[in-house]
Amino acid sequence: MLKRIVQACFLITGGTLGIILIPDLLSLIQLDDIPIINNPYVSAVLGAIIFYLITFWAVDYVANFIKWFEESLVKAPITDILFGSVGLAFGLIIAFLIGYAFNAIDIPFLNTVAPILLTLLFGYLGFQVGFKKRDELLNLFSNRKRKNAEEEVEKQPENKLKILDTSVIIDGRIADICQTGFLEGTIVIPQFVLEELQHIADSSDVLKRNRGRRGLDILNRIQKELAINVEIYEGDFEEIQEVDSKLVKLAKISNGVVVTNDFNLNKVCELQKVAVLNINDLANAVKPVVLPGEEMNVQVIKDGKEHNQGVAYLDDGTMIVVEEGRNYIGKHIDVLVTSVLQTSAGRMIFAKPKLLEKAL
């Protein structure tokens, strides 16, 4: 079908050029005095026949070029096509205005060649500027829209998009946080995160497969059981390979917040000036405050690293190092807090048995 259309275009082009050029060609070879040949209809038929014969050689090349161009347009993101077309239109308008000014100058070369060169130059520059500056233009439009709606959302709670990454979905605590109402707004789950989660769930490794299936169960719970708005982002950034980089890109475009418990992604978001919510930071912030001198009852579970140390844990997983606690392994004892150490990995409490304090 495409080849038929190309051949029809060649016939129309050949007939048109035949009407325009063949009379001049006949005059050049001094055959314009023959009425049968020097006829517009005959010229159109001759031009169409000539171009039809050309199609036997050129139709495959033209059809392949059209197919390649069509596939490139289909694969390209709609934002690239849209902003590239807008830039091209502006470039052509500027070229027309400058070319119109040259028409006032009575110089044959400028009137003929300059408009063509200006059209090619400004059309190319306009397309490249619109294509490469699309992200900045999107941010400009989003900032202007946000300023126009600033008065309407001034008294409303924060409603930025919350974009979930794979690690926080597998972790599972995000569902409980959403259920308590501490996480407001719309939850966004990108399609490329779902694909990564599905790939983990299909892994041959048993541990990875269980983690992936747990993540899918958490998503089903968030979407079906919790009263929170969940949206699936269908877009993708094919020029970016890493999922974390895609999350940062999506957060920049949508002015959203990345929700994660990945330490490295947290740092990347901070460097890229992207808002981020870390579940581990939230967990550390809501842990009970323990001060030196307080008394608590714990169960010593195992040996510590140092001599005669014992290790116990609170319900939230906080480690308690009990000095002289090795003899109490497997027992519940009362201890007194001596110091608290806060590290990047969490909090560690140092204590000693209360019985030793009484003995002293």
N, C-alpha and C positions, 0 to 999 in steps of 0.2 A: 504493500500500500504506500509506504514511504517513497519507494522508487517511482511509483506512478505520479505521485505529487511532485517530485523533483523534475520528472520529465515534462509535466504540464507547465511548471514554472519556466523551464528552458524553452518550451514552445512559445509561451507568451512573450518571454524576453526576446527571443529570436524574431518573432513577428514584429514587435515594436521597433527593434533596432533595424529590421529590414526596411520598414516604412521610412525611417529617418536617414539611414546611411546609404542604402542601395541607389537611390536617385543620384546622389553625389558621385558614387562609384561609376554609374553609367555615364555621367557627364565627363568623368575623367578619361574613360576609354572611348568616348564619342559614340555611344550607342543610345543616347537619350532621345534620338529622333525616331526610334521605333516605338509606335504606340502600344503594341502588345506587351513589350517588356517594360516600358516606362509607365507602369500602372501601380497605384498604391496596393491593390489587392495582390497583384503578382509579386510585388516587393515583399509584402507580409508573408506570403507563402514561401518564397525563396529563403527569407530569413529564418522562418520556422523550420524548414527542411534542414538548413545548415546546422542550426542548434540542436535539432533532433539527432542528427548524425554525431554531434559532439557528445550527446548523452551516453552513447554506447561506451565511451571511454571514461567520462567524468561522473556518471551517476553513482557508481559504487563509492568513490571518494567522498562525494557530497553527502550521500546517505550515512556513511560511517562517521563523518564529522558531525552531522546533526544528531546521531545517536549518542556520540561521546558528549556533546554539549548538553543533551537532555539528561544523561546520567549524572553529569557534574552538577546540574541545577537541582536534581532530585536529592542528591546526597548533601548538598550544602544546607546549613541551617537557615531558617527563614529570616532571621535577623541579619545575616550576612547579605542575603539577596536584597532585602528591603532597603537597608542603609546604603549598600552599593548602588542600587538603582536611584535612590534619592540623590546621592552624590553625583552620579552620572548626569541626571537631569539638570542639577545646578550648574555643572561644568558646561553642558551644552548651551544653557541659557546665557552664561557669561560669554562663551565663544560667539554666539549669535549677536550679542550686543556689541562686542568689540569689532566683529566683522561688518556689522551695519555701519559703524563709524568709519571703517576703511572705504566703504562705498562712496563716501563723500569726496574722497581723494581720487582724482582722475589719473590713476596710474594703472595701466592694464595688468601688470604683474601682481600688484597688491590686490586688485579687485578679483583676480582669478585664483591665485595660489594661497594667499593669506587666509581666507575663510576656511579652506580645507585643512591647513596646518593648525589653525586655532581650534577647529572642531576636534581633531585628533588629540591635540595636546590637552585641552581643558576637559574633554570627555574622559581621557585616561586619568588625569589628576583628580577629577571629581569622584570617579569610581574608587580609586585607591584611598582617598581621604575618608569617604563614607564607609568603606569596608574596614579599614584599620582603626578607625576611631569610633566603632559602633558601641564598644563598652562605655566609653566616656559619654557618648550621646545618650545611652540608656540611663546612665547615672544622672545625667543632667535632667532628663525628663522625669525620672523618679524623684529627684530632689525638688523639682518644681511642683510636682503633684503633691508631694508631702507638705510643702509649704502652703499650698492652697487648702489642704485639709487639716492644717495644724490646729485651727480654732475648734474644729469638730471633735478632734481626739484629745484635746487638752485635758479634759476632765475624765477621760476614760483610762482604764488601766493599760499597762504596756501590752501591746498586741503584735509584737514582732513574730515572724515565723521561727519556729523551733525546729532545726534540721538535725535529725538523728543520724549518727554514724553507726557502723557495724558493731563496734565494741560495746557501745552503751546499750544496744538492743540485746546482744548476747548476755550482757551482765544481768539484765532482768529487773534491776531496781527502778528503772525508769517507769515501769508500770505502776509500782506502788507510789512513786512520787506524783504521777498524773492522777492517781486515785484520790490522794489527799488534797488535791487542788493547788499545790504549790507551783505547778508548772501551768501557766495560762497561755492562751493564744492557740494558734493552729500548729499542729504537729505535722511536719513535712518529712516524708520518707522517699528519698530519691530512688529512681528505678535502678541506677547502677549499684546502690547499696543492697537492694533486693537481689540483684543478680549475684553479688559477692556472697550474700548470705545463703542463697540457694546453692552456690558452688561449694561452700563449706559444708552444707547439709548433705551434699552428694559425695563428699570426700570418702576415700577408702579407709582413712584413719578413723578408728572408732571414736576417739575423743573429739576430734574435729566434727565428725558427723553429729554427735550428741549436742555439741555446742551450737551448731547451725540449726538443728531442729528445735532446740530450746529458744533460739532467737525468733524463729518463725512462730512458735507458740506464743511468745510474748507479744509479737505484732498482732496476732489474732485476738489476744485478750484486750490490747489497747483499742483496737478498731471496733470490736463487737461489744465488749462489756463496759467500757468506760465512757462517761459522758463528756467526750472531748472530740474536737474536730480534727480528723486525720485526712491528709491529702497525699496522693502519690504524684511525685514530680516525674513526668515521662521523658523530659529532655535529657540530653547527654552532651558531653564535651569530648568529641572524638579526637581532638588534637591533644588531649591530656590523657595520660595512661593511668596514673595513680588515683585511687579512689579518694584519698585524703585531699589531694590537690583539687579534685572535682568538687568536693564539699566546700573548700575554701572559696573556689570560684563561684559556686552557687550562692553562698552566703554574701559575697560581695555584690552580685547582681541583684539579689532579692532584698538586700539589707536585712538579712535574717541573722539568727544566732545558732551557732553550732553547739549541739549537746553531745558530750563525749566523756569518756573516762580514760582516754589515751593521753599520756603525758606528752609525747612528742607532738601529736596533733594540737594539743593545748598551746605549746610553745610556738608552733607555726602560725596559729591563729593570732596570737599576740604580736608576732612579728609583722603579719600582714594587716594588722589593725582591724581584725574581724572579731566581733563579739563572740564569746565562748562561755558555756556553762559546763563546769567539770563536776561530775557526780561525786568523785572522790573528795573534792574540796567541800562539797555540801555535807558529805558524811563526816568529815573531820570537824566541820563547824558545829554540828549538832551533837557531838559526843559530850557526855557529862563532864563538867569541870571538876578536876581532882586537884586538891591543894595539899602541899606537904603537911604532915601531921594528922591527916584524916585516917580514919579506921575503916577497914573493909574486910569482908570474909571471902576468901578465895580457895580454890582447890589447886594445889601444886600438882602439875601433870608430869613434868620431865626435868632432866638436868639442864642447868644453864651452861654457858660457855666457860665461865670462870669457876674456880674451885669452890665447892659447897653451895653453889647457886641453884635455885630452883626456878622454874618458869610456870606461870599461871596465866589465864586469859579471862578478860571480862566477856560479857555476853556479846558486845559489839566487836570482838576480835582484838581489842587492845592488849598488848603483851605486858605482863607484870613480872619483873625480875625480882625474885625474893632472895635477899642475902641470907646466907645460912639456912636456906630452905631445902637443901637436898635431903635431909632426914625426914622431911614431911611429904615426900612424893606420894600421891594417891590419897592425901588427907585434906580435909577442909580446915583451915586455920584462920585466925584473925591476924591481919598485918597492919602495920602503920606505914603510910606513904612517906618516903624520905625526899624524893625529888621526881620531877616530871620532865621528860625530854621530848620535844616536838621535832620530828625530822620530816623530810620530803616523803618518806615511805609511810608515815603515820606517827602515832604517839606511843611512847614507851614510858612505863611507870616503874620506878624503883621503890622497893619496900623492904621491910624486915619484920620477922615474926613479933607479935605483941608479947609473947611469952618471954622473949629475950629482953625486951624493954623493961618488963616487970622485974626480971631477975637482976638487972642492973640497978 
